[in-house]
Amino acid sequence: MASPTYQPRVNTSGNGWRNPPLGGGESGGGRLSHQPRPDEDQSGPTGPKPRPGYGLRGPRRSPHVLTADSLASLTLPVGDDGVIIGIDPQNQPAVLSLLRPAPMEIALVGSMWMAQVLALRTVAIGARVAVETARPPAWGQMAQAAGGGQQCVSVHDVRQIAPQGPSVSSPVLVVRDMGARPPRNQLAPSPWQSVLTVLPFLGPRSPQMLGRADLVGMQRLSPEEAEVVTRIMRLPEQVGAVLPTLSDNAMLWCSRDGHQFVMTQPTEAETNLLGGPRRMD
């Protein structure tokens, strides 16, 4: 097949700028085709001239330079990264970092409703959720509704969950909902994989689980449970005294660094799917 040929483009705007003819056929002797002609140098606009092989130069502007004394006035507002779980007592958004580069264990002493709200909001930030549960039908409707048709939530029977392959681009939250005495977790700890264990109430092995958890969330507890939690989590007595009085959508989140009361306000979509806040399912 013969090679296509193209006619040289000519700028007809009348400003004297045009592409040089192919082969250097015009007068000029051995002038290279990429070099401007003398008449073009004189008649060209008073602007940037072409550089051989590089085309036009970019606009020449004065650089924006700050003095060293001005750097302190620059600010970049950056908030916390994670799942918005509600508001704090100051009516500010409370953000929970559920997914991290290191494995993370979370204990939730509360309802399946609260666990499902957390799962939905985790999906909303682009993560996957895998649920290992003794009551798959109770999670099935939420799993179908999550992700807008995408397979973001998978539900597995007890001891039937497979490795999830978490990564920085596809983090995973594993929810274990198997009563107050859950069996041992079969999944090995992995980066970008957090395990959330749901406890409806404190059982015989709950103190050990709370003690090794990186993060603990609690809804309303009985006075006896509040005493146990206050001792294990080393909470101030006045904080532990509030736990039996919490409303259905209020929680106390604790870590090794501190604690924070949070009120979870469900969205309209969450209420239509899961119903209103509740402590027991």
N, C-alpha and C positions, 0 to 999 in steps of 0.2 A: 504494500500500500504506500502511495506517495505521501510524503510528509506535507501537512497543511502549511500554507503560507499566509501571512498576515500583513495587511497594509499598515504602514506606519501611521500612528494617530497624530493629527495636527490640531493644535489649539487655535481655534478661529476667533478667540476673544479679542484679538487685536492688540494684545499687550506685549507681543514679541517673544513669548515663551512657547517653545514647541520642542518636540522630540527631534533629535538629529536624524537625517535620512540614513537608511541602512547602507553600509558599505562605504560611507564617506564620499559619496559621488559628487558633492558640491565642491565649489572652489575652496581651496584651503590646503591642497596638496596632501601632505601626510598627517593632517590633523586627525587625532583619534576621535572616534565617534562619541565618546563620553565627555569630551572637552568642549566647553562653550566656544562659540565663534566670537571674534573680536566685536562684530556689530551687536551681538547679543549682550556682551558685557556692557556696551554703551547704552543700549536701548532697554535693557531689563529694568524691572521696577526696583525702586530703592528699598529692598528688603533682603532677606537672607538669600544667598546665592547657593546654587547646588554644589555639593561636594562630590568629586569623582567617585563613583561607585556607591554612594550612600544616599543620594537624593537630597531633598531639602532638609535643612537643619530645623530643629524644633524652635518654638518661640523662645526668645531670649527674655527672661524675666528675672528680676532680682530675687535671690533666694530668701526664704523666710527663716530668719535666724533669731533665736532668743539668746539673750544674755544669761550668764550663769545665775544672776540674781533673780531672773524671771522664772526659772524652772520651778521654784517652790510654789508658785501660784497655779501650776497645772495640777488638775485633779482628774481622776478617772473613776467614776462611781461603779463599783463592782459588787454585786450582791452575792449571797450564798448560792451554791450550786446543789440542786437536789429536787426533792418532791415537796411541794407546798402542802402541809398537812393541816393547816388551820391558822389561827391567830393566837398571839401570846397575850398576856394580861395588859400589855400596852397597846393592844389592837394593831400590832404589826404582824406581817406575814411570818409564819413559823416554817422554816425550811429544814427538811430532814435529808441528810446525805445517806441514802440507802445503798448506793452503788459506788464502790471504791476500787482502786487498783489491788488492794489486799483483801483476802477473804474476810467476811464479816458475819457475825452471829447476832440475831435480834430476837428477843423474846417479847411477845405481846400477850399480856394477861388481860383478855377482853373477849369481845364477840367476833363472830365471823363477819358481821356487818363492817366492823372497823377494819378487819383484815382485807375485805374485798374493796373497800374504799382506797386503802393503800395500794392494792394491786392495780386498780384502775388508774390511779394517778401515776403509778410507776410506768404503766404502758404508755401513758400520755407523754412521757419524756423520752420515748423511743426504746425502752428496754423490753425484754421478754419476761414473762412470768410463767413458771412451772409450778403447779399445785399438786402436792401429794396429800391425799385426803381419804378419810374413811367415809365420807359422804359426798361422792362425786355429783349426784343430782343437784345438790345445793350449790355447787360451783358451776354447773353446766351452763345455766342461763347467762351468768356473768361472763363466762369464757366466750360464748357465742356473740355477745353484744360488744365485747371489748375489741378495739382496733379497727372498727368500721369494716368488717369483713376480712381483715388480715388475721392470720393465725398467730396472734400475739400471746394468747394464754392457752396453755395445754393442761389438761387435768389427768392425773394418774392415780390409780389405786395404790394402796399402801404396799410398799416394797416393790412397786412396778415402775418406778421412775428411772430413766436412763441418764447417763452423763449428758449435760446440756451444751457443752462446748462454748462457754462464755468467752468473750473477747472485749477489747476496748471499744470496738464498733458495734458489739452486740452483747451488752451486759445482761445478766439474768438475775431475777429475784425468785428464789425457791420458797414457796409457802408450804409449811407443814402443818396441816390441820387434822390432828389425830387424837384429840382429847387431852386430858390432864396427864396421861402417861404415854407420851409418844415413844415409839420404838427408836432405836439408834438410827441416825442418819447414814444412809448408804453412799451418799455422794461425797467424794473427796473434796476438801477445801480447794478452791480455785480462785485466782484473781478475777475480779469483775463478776463475782458471784456471791450474793448475800443470801443467807438462809433466815427466814422469818418463821419462828415456831409460835403457833397460836395455842395458848393455854386458857381454857374457859374459867378455870380457877386454879389455885395452888394445890398441887398434889404432893405426894411423898418425895418425888425427885425434883420438884420445882426449885427449891433453894439452890441446888447444885447448878441447875440451868441458868438461873438468874445470876449466880456468882461468876460464871464464865462468859456470859453474854457481853458483847461490846456495847449493846444498846438495849434498854428495857423500856417498854411502854405499858402503862397500866390504866385501865378504866377503873370504875368504882370497885372497891374491895370491901370485904367485911372487916370489922374491927380487928379480928384475930389475924386475918391476912395482912392487914396494914401494919401490925406489930412485927410480923415476920419480915416483910419487905423493908420496913424502916431499919431493922437491924442488919439485914443482908446488904442493902444498898447504902448504908450509913447516911441516912437522910436525917435532917433536923426533925425533932419531935413535932414541931408545929406543922411541918409539911406532911408527915405521916398521919397526923390527926385529920387532915383534910380529905384523905383518900376515901373514907367511907361516905363522904357527903357529895362526891362529884356527880354531876348530871350525866345523862347518857352519852352526850357528845363531847365530854371533857376527858382529858387524859393527863397523866404525868409521865414525861419522858426523862429517863435517867441515863447517864453515862458515867464513866470514871472521872469526868471533868466537872460534872455539875448536873443540874436538873432544871426542868422547865415545864410549867403547866401550859397546855395547849387546848383550845376549843376547836374541834373539827366541824366546819359548816359544810354540809353536803350541797352540791350543786343540784339544779333541777333535774338534770339528766341522771345523776346518781340516785336521787330520791325516787324517780320514776322506775329505775331498775332495781334498786335494793330496798326501797322503803325508807322510813325514817330512822334516826339513830336509835340504838338499843344496846343494852348491856349484855343481855343473854339472848341466844337464838333458840 
